């Protein structure tokens, strides 16, 4: 890790190039280690509870012994629309259905980030409200065909073409919609590594 804490390594358990870039832009050096996890959650969970559960589930794939003095960061993002969670689309048909559903309506983007350090886990979370303009079938087809958003919750990236032309309003953290609530992550890391209780 760079900045004020050079003695601590950060392990980022995410294959997302967007999350990795966020950490680099914040001044942190991260070691990418991805573990396969079956991302299934109890059906009783709703909204923000879902990414909170999944972020902690991803952390459980790492043993405490393997982490040593490192900080493990796991996270999850979902799109929440009309009492249903939208994750990453499996294929073109599912991506089309998701974007058709989000068209001309408002949804929420929920992210939870879990920090595991010296046997303790703490979380931060963020919620952002996003409103889409009406999207035509041609626009949805164009976007999916050119950008292939199969690695994105809700089948869209706000930083891509659809975000430029299709979003009328956003209330909350833009970076959260991209995939990481950067300000809260930075503040949590600073508090965690600067806290003598953890040393």
Backbone as ProteinMPNN parsed JSONL, in Angstrom:
{"seq_chain_A": "XXXXXXXXXXXXXXXXXXXXXXXXXXXXXXXXXXXXXXXXXXXXXXXXXXXXXXXXXXXXXXXXXXXXXXXXXXXXXXXXXXXXXXXXXXXXXXXXXXXXXXXXXXXXXXXXXXXXXXXXXXXXXXXXXXXXXXXXXXXXXXXXXXXXXXXXXXXXXXXXXXXXXXXXXXXXXXXXXXXXXXXXXXXXXXXXXXXXXXX", "coords_chain_A": {"N_chain_A": [[0.832, -1.192, 0.0], [0.413, 2.26, -0.679], [0.668, 5.768, -0.031], [0.047, 6.805, 3.322], [0.58, 4.399, 4.587], [2.718, 2.303, 4.134], [3.429, -0.239, 4.994], [1.417, -2.031, 4.847], [-0.308, -4.378, 2.941], [-2.768, -4.357, 0.411], [-5.274, -6.526, -0.465], [-7.263, -7.002, -3.143], [-10.178, -8.473, -3.825], [-11.367, -8.798, -6.488], [-12.238, -8.952, -9.887], [-12.758, -6.806, -11.398], [-11.829, -4.338, -13.637], [-12.475, -1.692, -13.337], [-12.792, -1.239, -10.575], [-10.186, -1.768, -9.704], [-8.807, 0.311, -10.98], [-9.932, 2.514, -9.688], [-8.842, 2.223, -7.085], [-6.117, 2.567, -7.651], [-6.18, 5.189, -8.613], [-6.876, 6.477, -6.267], [-4.541, 6.307, -4.944], [-3.614, 3.92, -3.916], [-1.853, 0.835, -3.884], [-2.745, -2.272, -5.094], [-3.149, -5.803, -4.648], [-4.368, -8.134, -6.754], [-6.542, -10.717, -6.119], [-8.586, -13.206, -6.921], [-11.219, -15.223, -5.884], [-13.271, -17.981, -6.565], [-16.683, -17.821, -5.908], [-19.871, -18.975, -5.026], [-22.375, -17.01, -5.711], [-24.906, -16.822, -4.076], [-27.749, -15.827, -2.308], [-29.788, -15.622, 0.682], [-33.303, -15.736, 0.198], [-34.881, -14.087, 1.729], [-33.551, -11.731, 2.103], [-33.279, -8.235, 1.333], [-32.792, -5.413, -0.855], [-30.187, -3.323, 0.305], [-29.227, -5.247, 2.03], [-28.511, -7.446, 0.537], [-26.047, -7.035, -1.126], [-24.418, -6.6, 1.101], [-24.41, -9.053, 2.428], [-23.293, -10.664, 0.394], [-20.771, -9.502, -0.006], [-19.5, -10.117, 2.389], [-19.64, -12.867, 2.229], [-17.892, -13.364, 0.093], [-15.519, -12.662, 1.331], [-15.212, -14.755, 3.076], [-14.024, -16.723, 1.632], [-11.351, -16.58, 1.946], [-8.74, -17.569, 4.068], [-7.876, -16.688, 7.447], [-5.222, -17.048, 8.078], [-3.956, -16.893, 5.619], [-4.01, -14.232, 5.033], [-2.468, -12.691, 6.776], [-0.793, -9.735, 7.519], [-2.214, -8.273, 5.785], [-4.793, -6.249, 4.256], [-7.902, -7.31, 3.372], [-10.145, -6.723, 0.784], [-13.416, -6.991, -0.153], [-16.281, -6.853, -2.262], [-19.626, -6.01, -3.367], [-22.085, -5.25, -5.808], [-25.407, -4.356, -6.54], [-28.288, -3.834, -8.624], [-31.341, -2.48, -7.765], [-34.684, -2.837, -8.302], [-38.049, -2.222, -8.215], [-38.573, -3.993, -6.004], [-36.893, -6.123, -6.605], [-33.762, -7.75, -7.153], [-31.226, -7.01, -9.446], [-28.641, -8.579, -10.924], [-25.626, -9.401, -12.613], [-26.116, -9.768, -16.08], [-26.734, -12.9, -17.712], [-26.715, -13.388, -20.417], [-27.396, -12.141, -23.779], [-30.185, -11.973, -24.05], [-31.078, -11.756, -21.396], [-29.82, -9.381, -20.642], [-31.131, -7.59, -22.339], [-33.733, -7.778, -21.328], [-33.363, -6.739, -18.755], [-32.574, -4.032, -19.248], [-34.79, -3.118, -20.626], [-36.615, -3.247, -18.624], [-35.607, -1.324, -16.835], [-35.869, 0.99, -18.273], [-37.18, 4.268, -18.637], [-37.697, 4.673, -15.925], [-37.063, 4.698, -12.334], [-34.351, 3.46, -10.394], [-32.384, 1.805, -7.82], [-28.941, 1.725, -6.934], [-26.997, -0.381, -5.129], [-24.146, -0.791, -3.142], [-21.903, -2.748, -1.245], [-19.025, -2.859, 0.785], [-16.603, -4.893, 2.145], [-14.189, -5.005, 4.652], [-11.541, -6.898, 5.679], [-9.42, -7.44, 8.3], [-6.826, -8.48, 10.247], [-8.401, -10.471, 11.503], [-10.793, -9.174, 11.986], [-13.882, -7.839, 10.748], [-15.208, -5.154, 8.938], [-17.707, -3.032, 7.507], [-18.623, -0.845, 4.801], [-21.13, 1.035, 3.087], [-23.145, 2.063, 0.267], [-25.754, 3.891, -1.347], [-27.334, 4.712, -4.343], [-29.502, 6.646, -6.289], [-30.926, 6.24, -9.44], [-32.183, 7.453, -12.504], [-33.639, 6.506, -15.53], [-34.111, 7.644, -18.887], [-36.722, 7.067, -21.354], [-35.93, 4.167, -23.2], [-35.33, 3.088, -26.448], [-35.97, 0.079, -28.387], [-34.025, -0.196, -30.348], [-31.954, 1.39, -29.333], [-31.296, -0.02, -26.998], [-30.485, -2.418, -28.135], [-28.304, -1.563, -29.666], [-26.555, -0.672, -27.656], [-26.04, -3.013, -26.093], [-24.967, -4.662, -28.065], [-22.601, -3.298, -28.799], [-21.238, -2.759, -26.393], [-21.438, -4.908, -24.678], [-22.427, -5.604, -21.87], [-22.029, -7.633, -19.841], [-20.677, -7.99, -17.512], [-21.649, -6.314, -15.658], [-23.721, -5.11, -13.089], [-27.214, -4.953, -13.474], [-26.944, -4.64, -16.156], [-25.695, -2.423, -17.341], [-23.246, 0.195, -17.816], [-22.608, 3.141, -16.237], [-20.675, 4.882, -17.041], [-20.406, 4.532, -19.692], [-21.706, 4.593, -23.134], [-24.524, 4.362, -22.799], [-24.935, 5.515, -20.331], [-24.308, 8.14, -20.914], [-26.296, 8.98, -22.725], [-28.723, 8.052, -21.788], [-29.415, 8.467, -19.092], [-31.263, 10.419, -16.933], [-31.253, 11.496, -14.401], [-29.374, 11.482, -11.37], [-28.972, 10.631, -8.027], [-26.873, 10.888, -5.505], [-23.804, 8.996, -5.036], [-21.845, 8.985, -7.875], [-19.603, 7.391, -8.509], [-20.189, 5.122, -7.081], [-22.128, 3.905, -8.663], [-20.604, 3.218, -10.833], [-19.123, 1.281, -9.603], [-17.808, 1.398, -7.113], [-17.936, 2.926, -3.968], [-16.046, 5.377, -3.638], [-15.186, 7.51, -1.89], [-16.095, 6.734, 0.661], [-14.767, 4.299, 0.896], [-12.077, 5.106, 0.899], [-12.058, 6.707, 3.226], [-12.705, 4.769, 5.145], [-10.551, 2.959, 4.961], [-8.474, 4.666, 5.747], [-9.223, 5.255, 8.377], [-9.196, 2.686, 9.44], [-6.518, 1.693, 9.142], [-5.158, 3.665, 10.399], [-5.849, 3.4, 12.983], [-4.786, 2.677, 16.159], [-5.721, 0.511, 17.57], [-5.826, -1.625, 15.898], [-3.26, -2.418, 15.503]], "CA_chain_A": [[0.0, 0.0, 0.0], [1.169, 3.502, -0.732], [0.207, 6.827, 0.86], [0.63, 6.861, 4.664], [0.669, 3.091, 5.211], [3.469, 1.461, 3.211], [3.684, -1.574, 5.537], [0.229, -2.863, 4.715], [-0.697, -4.737, 1.579], [-4.204, -4.476, 0.186], [-5.708, -7.569, -1.393], [-8.565, -6.683, -3.717], [-10.759, -9.714, -4.35], [-12.281, -8.403, -7.554], [-11.671, -8.964, -11.23], [-13.24, -5.622, -12.102], [-10.796, -3.345, -13.946], [-12.927, -0.381, -12.858], [-12.462, -1.131, -9.151], [-8.724, -1.685, -9.603], [-8.425, 1.666, -11.394], [-10.324, 3.416, -8.611], [-7.847, 2.153, -6.012], [-4.893, 3.195, -8.145], [-6.4, 6.633, -8.675], [-6.895, 6.981, -4.892], [-3.183, 6.265, -4.425], [-3.332, 2.636, -3.293], [-1.391, -0.293, -4.685], [-3.516, -3.446, -4.676], [-2.823, -7.131, -5.168], [-5.634, -8.744, -7.175], [-6.697, -12.15, -5.853], [-10.004, -13.522, -7.09], [-11.63, -16.578, -5.52], [-14.608, -18.308, -7.055], [-17.703, -17.933, -4.863], [-21.228, -19.13, -5.529], [-23.031, -15.807, -5.183], [-26.306, -17.096, -3.77], [-28.115, -15.191, -1.049], [-31.111, -16.01, 1.173], [-34.381, -14.999, -0.474], [-35.496, -13.126, 2.654], [-32.791, -10.484, 2.085], [-33.768, -7.223, 0.393], [-32.048, -4.16, -1.071], [-28.798, -3.216, 0.737], [-28.832, -6.466, 2.746], [-27.984, -8.433, -0.415], [-24.603, -6.874, -1.329], [-23.716, -6.736, 2.387], [-24.245, -10.496, 2.629], [-22.389, -11.222, -0.618], [-19.413, -8.999, 0.232], [-18.938, -10.912, 3.488], [-19.488, -14.228, 1.715], [-16.659, -13.38, -0.698], [-14.392, -12.609, 2.272], [-15.078, -16.058, 3.729], [-13.231, -17.603, 0.769], [-9.947, -16.394, 2.322], [-8.444, -17.927, 5.453], [-7.197, -15.636, 8.204], [-3.782, -17.303, 7.999], [-3.435, -16.484, 4.308], [-4.018, -12.771, 4.91], [-1.374, -12.096, 7.535], [-0.931, -8.323, 7.838], [-2.868, -7.619, 4.642], [-6.195, -5.868, 4.331], [-8.68, -7.912, 2.289], [-11.331, -5.946, 0.424], [-14.391, -7.667, -1.016], [-17.431, -5.96, -2.452], [-20.671, -6.455, -4.285], [-23.01, -4.211, -6.25], [-26.621, -4.805, -7.214], [-29.315, -2.871, -9.01], [-32.597, -2.843, -7.093], [-35.785, -2.215, -9.037], [-39.375, -2.779, -7.914], [-38.453, -5.098, -5.053], [-36.118, -7.239, -7.162], [-32.335, -7.493, -7.362], [-30.689, -7.309, -10.766], [-27.194, -8.763, -10.902], [-25.013, -9.362, -13.941], [-26.893, -10.59, -17.021], [-26.032, -14.095, -18.188], [-26.634, -13.407, -21.876], [-28.01, -11.02, -24.491], [-31.621, -11.94, -23.751], [-31.262, -11.258, -20.036], [-29.423, -7.972, -20.645], [-32.235, -6.862, -22.989], [-34.856, -7.743, -20.388], [-33.021, -5.82, -17.662], [-32.601, -2.644, -19.696], [-36.188, -2.808, -20.938], [-37.258, -3.059, -17.325], [-35.131, -0.078, -16.217], [-36.212, 2.107, -19.148], [-38.21, 5.227, -18.223], [-38.035, 4.432, -14.525], [-36.004, 4.947, -11.353], [-33.894, 2.296, -9.633], [-31.311, 2.065, -6.857], [-27.707, 0.936, -7.025], [-26.474, -0.616, -3.781], [-22.832, -1.432, -3.043], [-21.337, -2.976, 0.084], [-17.601, -3.171, 0.765], [-16.194, -5.537, 3.392], [-12.755, -4.926, 4.934], [-11.109, -7.912, 6.639], [-8.067, -7.082, 8.745], [-6.453, -9.062, 11.538], [-9.499, -11.232, 12.088], [-12.005, -8.368, 12.167], [-14.551, -7.404, 9.523], [-16.063, -3.979, 8.998], [-18.298, -2.758, 6.204], [-19.241, 0.426, 4.456], [-22.096, 0.82, 2.006], [-23.615, 3.266, -0.416], [-26.961, 3.74, -2.163], [-27.474, 5.786, -5.325], [-30.759, 6.604, -7.041], [-30.665, 6.519, -10.851], [-33.39, 7.48, -13.333], [-33.423, 6.365, -16.97], [-35.069, 8.114, -19.892], [-37.225, 5.936, -22.15], [-34.945, 3.593, -24.112], [-35.958, 2.348, -27.542], [-35.402, -1.247, -28.642], [-32.796, -0.004, -31.124], [-30.911, 1.894, -28.427], [-30.89, -1.134, -26.132], [-29.75, -3.372, -28.973], [-27.018, -0.94, -30.007], [-25.68, -0.657, -26.482], [-25.619, -4.379, -25.743], [-24.117, -5.163, -29.129], [-21.297, -2.635, -28.834], [-20.549, -2.671, -25.095], [-21.482, -6.233, -24.038], [-22.362, -5.3, -20.429], [-22.328, -8.856, -19.093], [-19.957, -7.973, -16.234], [-22.158, -5.154, -14.926], [-25.032, -5.251, -12.461], [-28.247, -4.201, -14.164], [-26.63, -4.667, -17.591], [-25.232, -1.16, -17.912], [-22.18, 0.957, -17.18], [-22.98, 4.555, -16.296], [-19.57, 5.603, -17.672], [-20.411, 4.189, -21.121], [-22.648, 5.302, -24.003], [-25.887, 4.395, -22.253], [-24.949, 6.504, -19.26], [-24.255, 9.476, -21.503], [-27.505, 9.355, -23.456], [-29.954, 7.473, -21.258], [-29.699, 8.746, -17.688], [-31.768, 11.788, -16.77], [-31.009, 12.02, -13.053], [-28.682, 10.621, -10.416], [-28.979, 11.206, -6.689], [-25.91, 10.133, -4.713], [-22.447, 8.807, -5.541], [-21.654, 8.489, -9.247], [-18.623, 6.298, -8.506], [-20.869, 3.931, -6.584], [-22.801, 3.266, -9.799], [-19.526, 2.608, -11.616], [-18.763, 0.04, -8.932], [-17.146, 1.523, -5.815], [-18.136, 4.221, -3.29], [-14.635, 5.669, -3.387], [-14.927, 8.362, -0.724], [-16.294, 5.931, 1.87], [-13.698, 3.303, 0.943], [-10.861, 5.817, 1.309], [-12.2, 7.103, 4.632], [-12.682, 3.563, 5.974], [-9.164, 2.474, 4.997], [-7.679, 5.607, 6.535], [-9.578, 5.053, 9.781], [-8.804, 1.334, 9.84], [-5.068, 1.542, 9.24], [-4.624, 4.676, 11.3], [-6.363, 3.122, 14.313], [-3.806, 1.85, 16.882], [-6.389, -0.691, 18.076], [-5.613, -2.707, 14.942], [-1.825, -2.619, 15.293]], "C_chain_A": [[0.877, 1.257, 0.0], [0.556, 4.504, 0.256], [0.847, 6.698, 2.235], [0.947, 5.494, 5.255], [1.426, 2.097, 4.331], [3.662, 0.026, 3.692], [2.495, -2.523, 5.378], [-0.104, -3.117, 3.252], [-2.213, -4.824, 1.512], [-4.445, -5.577, -0.842], [-7.108, -7.205, -1.858], [-9.11, -7.936, -4.388], [-11.816, -9.384, -5.394], [-11.557, -8.438, -8.894], [-12.065, -7.735, -12.033], [-12.11, -4.639, -12.384], [-11.183, -1.958, -13.453], [-12.577, -0.197, -11.38], [-10.948, -1.001, -8.957], [-8.247, -0.27, -9.936], [-8.796, 2.692, -10.324], [-9.28, 3.424, -7.493], [-6.539, 2.821, -6.428], [-5.027, 4.712, -8.169], [-6.461, 7.262, -7.282], [-5.51, 6.943, -4.25], [-2.791, 4.973, -3.755], [-2.815, 1.63, -4.314], [-2.117, -1.538, -4.191], [-3.0, -4.705, -5.361], [-4.145, -7.811, -5.499], [-5.597, -10.252, -6.906], [-8.179, -12.479, -5.903], [-10.246, -14.984, -6.735], [-13.051, -16.805, -6.026], [-15.561, -18.517, -5.883], [-19.06, -18.064, -5.53], [-22.082, -18.022, -4.913], [-24.54, -16.003, -5.043], [-26.622, -16.501, -2.409], [-29.505, -15.65, -0.609], [-32.201, -15.129, 0.573], [-35.057, -13.972, 0.426], [-34.779, -11.775, 2.636], [-33.341, -9.526, 1.037], [-32.758, -6.085, 0.291], [-30.605, -4.246, -0.584], [-28.302, -4.458, 1.474], [-28.143, -7.464, 1.807], [-26.494, -8.229, -0.684], [-23.811, -6.987, -0.025], [-23.43, -8.215, 2.668], [-23.199, -11.063, 1.665], [-20.951, -10.733, -0.435], [-18.739, -9.798, 1.348], [-18.739, -12.364, 3.059], [-18.196, -14.359, 0.907], [-15.424, -13.358, 0.206], [-14.148, -13.971, 2.909], [-14.282, -17.055, 2.892], [-11.742, -17.521, 1.082], [-9.759, -16.785, 3.789], [-7.693, -16.791, 6.137], [-5.682, -15.782, 8.106], [-3.184, -16.789, 6.692], [-3.316, -14.965, 4.175], [-2.862, -12.106, 5.649], [-1.666, -10.664, 7.918], [-1.64, -7.542, 6.735], [-4.303, -7.222, 4.989], [-6.892, -6.49, 3.117], [-9.917, -7.058, 2.038], [-12.179, -6.747, -0.556], [-15.603, -6.753, -1.145], [-18.451, -6.602, -3.384], [-21.605, -5.286, -4.581], [-24.229, -4.851, -6.89], [-27.432, -3.592, -7.658], [-30.626, -3.373, -8.406], [-33.741, -2.081, -7.75], [-37.09, -2.951, -8.743], [-39.28, -4.078, -7.124], [-37.736, -6.326, -5.614], [-34.681, -6.815, -7.399], [-31.939, -7.904, -8.771], [-29.174, -7.407, -10.653], [-26.625, -8.607, -12.299], [-25.813, -10.257, -14.888], [-26.071, -11.763, -17.552], [-25.811, -14.068, -19.699], [-27.354, -12.188, -22.457], [-29.492, -10.868, -24.135], [-31.877, -11.344, -22.371], [-30.878, -9.784, -19.938], [-30.528, -7.101, -21.251], [-33.415, -6.712, -22.036], [-34.588, -6.759, -19.251], [-33.14, -4.367, -18.096], [-34.014, -2.209, -20.081], [-36.957, -2.517, -19.655], [-36.883, -1.71, -16.702], [-35.536, 1.167, -17.001], [-37.35, 2.946, -18.576], [-38.642, 5.031, -16.766], [-36.814, 4.722, -13.636], [-35.65, 3.657, -10.627], [-32.806, 2.737, -8.665], [-30.125, 1.178, -7.149], [-27.127, 0.848, -5.617], [-25.119, -1.312, -3.866], [-22.48, -1.602, -1.575], [-19.879, -3.373, -0.086], [-17.224, -3.718, 2.137], [-14.668, -5.491, 3.508], [-12.429, -5.965, 6.001], [-9.656, -7.637, 7.0], [-7.832, -7.618, 10.149], [-7.646, -9.685, 12.258], [-10.787, -10.46, 12.293], [-12.566, -7.952, 10.804], [-15.367, -6.148, 9.808], [-16.569, -3.698, 7.583], [-18.634, -1.28, 6.055], [-20.161, 0.166, 3.274], [-22.544, 2.152, 1.429], [-24.852, 2.927, -1.236], [-27.092, 4.958, -3.069], [-28.755, 5.574, -6.124], [-30.493, 7.051, -8.483], [-31.976, 6.463, -11.635], [-33.009, 7.431, -14.814], [-34.508, 7.073, -17.767], [-35.656, 6.892, -20.59], [-36.146, 5.474, -23.139], [-35.665, 2.802, -25.199], [-35.305, 0.976, -27.689], [-34.084, -1.128, -29.4], [-31.644, 0.483, -30.249], [-30.394, 0.789, -27.517], [-30.048, -2.13, -26.923], [-28.365, -2.834, -29.338], [-26.054, -1.031, -28.828], [-25.168, -2.058, -26.142], [-24.665, -4.924, -26.796], [-22.711, -4.578, -29.123], [-20.525, -2.718, -27.518], [-20.582, -3.968, -24.286], [-21.386, -6.13, -22.507], [-22.638, -6.503, -19.522], [-21.584, -8.938, -17.761], [-20.457, -6.843, -15.338], [-23.552, -5.431, -14.361], [-26.049, -4.375, -13.186], [-28.017, -4.057, -15.65], [-26.257, -3.307, -18.176], [-24.058, -0.592, -17.117], [-22.491, 2.43, -17.342], [-21.919, 5.376, -17.02], [-19.517, 5.369, -19.178], [-21.51, 4.955, -21.866], [-24.038, 5.435, -23.394], [-26.002, 5.402, -21.115], [-24.955, 7.927, -19.78], [-25.595, 9.905, -22.084], [-28.8, 8.952, -22.756], [-30.315, 7.826, -19.831], [-30.087, 10.212, -17.517], [-31.435, 12.374, -15.409], [-30.272, 10.983, -12.219], [-28.633, 11.338, -9.081], [-28.07, 10.358, -5.807], [-24.581, 9.998, -5.431], [-22.431, 8.229, -6.959], [-20.713, 7.285, -9.257], [-19.216, 5.009, -7.977], [-21.545, 3.175, -7.728], [-21.774, 2.612, -10.725], [-19.058, 1.308, -10.948], [-18.081, 0.142, -7.586], [-17.43, 2.896, -5.21], [-16.794, 4.736, -2.77], [-14.381, 6.491, -2.132], [-15.067, 7.552, 0.558], [-15.209, 4.874, 2.016], [-12.405, 3.949, 1.431], [-10.92, 6.164, 2.797], [-12.115, 5.891, 5.557], [-11.275, 3.005, 6.078], [-8.287, 3.372, 5.866], [-7.95, 5.418, 8.027], [-9.083, 3.697, 10.292], [-7.307, 1.232, 10.073], [-4.423, 2.596, 10.134], [-5.044, 4.465, 12.744], [-5.394, 2.212, 15.068], [-4.399, 0.57, 17.448], [-6.115, -1.898, 17.18], [-4.133, -3.04, 14.766], [-1.185, -3.395, 16.438]], "O_chain_A": [[1.945, 1.287, 0.611], [-0.013, 4.103, 1.271], [2.059, 6.502, 2.33], [1.535, 5.427, 6.335], [0.829, 1.143, 3.832], [4.02, -0.844, 2.898], [2.581, -3.695, 5.744], [-0.172, -2.194, 2.44], [-2.86, -5.306, 2.442], [-3.891, -5.555, -1.941], [-8.032, -7.113, -1.05], [-8.573, -8.4, -5.394], [-13.002, -9.656, -5.208], [-10.41, -8.006, -9.01], [-11.742, -7.633, -13.217], [-11.486, -4.148, -11.443], [-10.31, -1.134, -13.178], [-12.12, 0.872, -10.977], [-10.491, -0.208, -8.134], [-7.383, 0.277, -9.251], [-8.045, 3.638, -10.087], [-8.881, 4.484, -7.011], [-5.93, 3.552, -5.647], [-4.103, 5.432, -7.792], [-6.138, 8.439, -7.12], [-5.312, 7.472, -3.156], [-1.756, 4.908, -3.092], [-3.278, 1.582, -5.454], [-2.105, -1.828, -2.995], [-2.492, -4.674, -6.482], [-4.959, -8.041, -4.605], [-4.725, -10.963, -7.407], [-8.939, -12.073, -5.024], [-9.555, -15.874, -7.231], [-13.913, -15.931, -5.924], [-15.277, -19.299, -4.976], [-19.363, -17.349, -6.486], [-22.462, -18.092, -3.745], [-25.334, -15.429, -5.789], [-25.847, -16.654, -1.465], [-30.319, -16.029, -1.451], [-32.033, -13.915, 0.458], [-35.739, -13.075, -0.07], [-35.332, -10.779, 3.102], [-33.813, -9.951, -0.018], [-31.984, -5.828, 1.213], [-29.866, -5.136, -1.004], [-27.097, -4.701, 1.539], [-27.289, -8.237, 2.24], [-25.723, -9.168, -0.489], [-22.66, -7.421, -0.038], [-22.332, -8.572, 3.096], [-22.331, -11.841, 2.063], [-20.01, -11.485, -0.688], [-17.553, -10.116, 1.264], [-17.781, -13.013, 3.478], [-17.488, -15.358, 1.027], [-14.403, -13.965, -0.118], [-13.013, -14.307, 3.245], [-13.905, -18.117, 3.388], [-10.953, -18.301, 0.549], [-10.539, -16.373, 4.648], [-6.97, -16.032, 5.494], [-4.95, -14.794, 8.057], [-2.05, -16.312, 6.662], [-2.603, -14.471, 3.302], [-2.339, -11.084, 5.205], [-2.673, -10.39, 8.571], [-1.666, -6.312, 6.748], [-4.929, -7.785, 5.888], [-6.515, -6.227, 1.975], [-10.645, -6.714, 2.97], [-11.725, -7.127, -1.635], [-15.906, -5.975, -0.241], [-18.178, -7.582, -4.077], [-21.875, -4.449, -3.72], [-24.103, -5.78, -7.688], [-27.278, -2.487, -7.138], [-30.968, -4.549, -8.529], [-33.766, -0.85, -7.756], [-37.213, -4.15, -8.993], [-39.823, -5.111, -7.514], [-37.953, -7.443, -5.144], [-34.409, -5.681, -7.792], [-32.268, -8.997, -9.232], [-28.505, -6.428, -10.323], [-27.091, -7.775, -13.078], [-26.149, -11.386, -14.532], [-24.874, -11.635, -17.806], [-24.849, -14.646, -20.205], [-27.849, -11.329, -21.728], [-29.98, -9.754, -23.945], [-32.782, -10.528, -22.197], [-31.535, -9.019, -19.232], [-30.825, -6.018, -20.746], [-34.022, -5.644, -21.951], [-35.488, -6.03, -18.833], [-33.741, -3.556, -17.39], [-34.385, -1.053, -19.879], [-37.832, -1.652, -19.616], [-37.728, -1.035, -16.114], [-35.546, 2.271, -16.456], [-38.35, 2.415, -18.094], [-39.813, 5.205, -16.427], [-35.706, 4.956, -14.118], [-36.525, 2.862, -10.287], [-32.363, 3.886, -8.684], [-30.276, 0.027, -7.558], [-26.809, 1.861, -4.995], [-24.967, -2.305, -4.578], [-22.726, -0.713, -0.76], [-19.536, -4.133, -0.992], [-17.49, -3.089, 3.161], [-13.951, -5.885, 2.589], [-12.977, -5.919, 7.102], [-8.779, -7.605, 6.137], [-8.529, -7.265, 11.1], [-7.869, -9.46, 13.447], [-11.783, -11.035, 12.734], [-11.824, -7.744, 9.845], [-16.115, -6.083, 10.783], [-15.938, -4.077, 6.595], [-18.889, -0.571, 7.028], [-19.988, -0.812, 2.547], [-22.346, 3.213, 2.021], [-24.982, 1.818, -1.753], [-26.976, 6.096, -2.615], [-29.049, 4.466, -6.573], [-29.907, 8.108, -8.714], [-32.778, 5.547, -11.455], [-32.175, 8.204, -15.284], [-35.673, 7.098, -17.371], [-35.136, 5.788, -20.432], [-35.531, 6.29, -23.826], [-36.504, 1.951, -24.906], [-34.212, 0.744, -27.171], [-33.138, -1.868, -29.131], [-30.505, 0.045, -30.405], [-29.188, 0.677, -27.293], [-29.029, -2.621, -26.439], [-27.379, -3.571, -29.319], [-24.895, -1.416, -28.981], [-23.97, -2.243, -25.928], [-23.672, -5.571, -26.466], [-21.741, -5.28, -29.41], [-19.294, -2.745, -27.523], [-19.839, -4.111, -23.315], [-20.379, -6.526, -21.919], [-23.391, -6.399, -18.553], [-21.828, -9.848, -16.968], [-19.787, -6.456, -14.381], [-24.438, -5.92, -15.061], [-25.785, -3.209, -13.477], [-28.811, -3.418, -16.34], [-26.473, -3.058, -19.362], [-23.897, -0.857, -15.926], [-22.626, 2.918, -18.464], [-22.219, 6.444, -17.555], [-18.675, 5.947, -19.866], [-22.155, 5.842, -21.308], [-24.655, 6.498, -23.466], [-27.031, 6.059, -20.953], [-25.538, 8.819, -19.163], [-25.988, 11.064, -21.951], [-29.867, 9.462, -23.098], [-31.421, 7.516, -19.389], [-29.348, 11.119, -17.9], [-31.342, 13.592, -15.259], [-30.505, 9.781, -12.338], [-28.291, 12.518, -9.015], [-28.434, 9.252, -5.407], [-24.264, 10.784, -6.323], [-22.936, 7.134, -7.205], [-20.981, 6.285, -9.923], [-18.798, 3.922, -8.374], [-21.534, 1.944, -7.754], [-22.047, 1.573, -11.327], [-18.652, 0.362, -11.623], [-17.792, -0.878, -6.961], [-17.195, 3.918, -5.855], [-16.458, 4.549, -1.601], [-13.45, 6.196, -1.382], [-14.233, 7.674, 1.454], [-14.774, 4.58, 3.129], [-11.716, 3.391, 2.285], [-9.959, 5.946, 3.534], [-11.522, 5.972, 6.632], [-10.843, 2.616, 7.164], [-7.455, 2.883, 6.631], [-7.025, 5.421, 8.84], [-8.614, 3.579, 11.424], [-6.878, 0.728, 11.111], [-3.284, 2.439, 10.572], [-4.663, 5.231, 13.63], [-5.196, 1.07, 14.654], [-3.663, -0.361, 17.773], [-6.163, -3.043, 17.631], [-3.798, -3.885, 13.935], [0.019, -3.648, 16.415]]}, "name": "protein", "num_of_chains": 1, "seq": "XXXXXXXXXXXXXXXXXXXXXXXXXXXXXXXXXXXXXXXXXXXXXXXXXXXXXXXXXXXXXXXXXXXXXXXXXXXXXXXXXXXXXXXXXXXXXXXXXXXXXXXXXXXXXXXXXXXXXXXXXXXXXXXXXXXXXXXXXXXXXXXXXXXXXXXXXXXXXXXXXXXXXXXXXXXXXXXXXXXXXXXXXXXXXXXXXXXXXXX"}
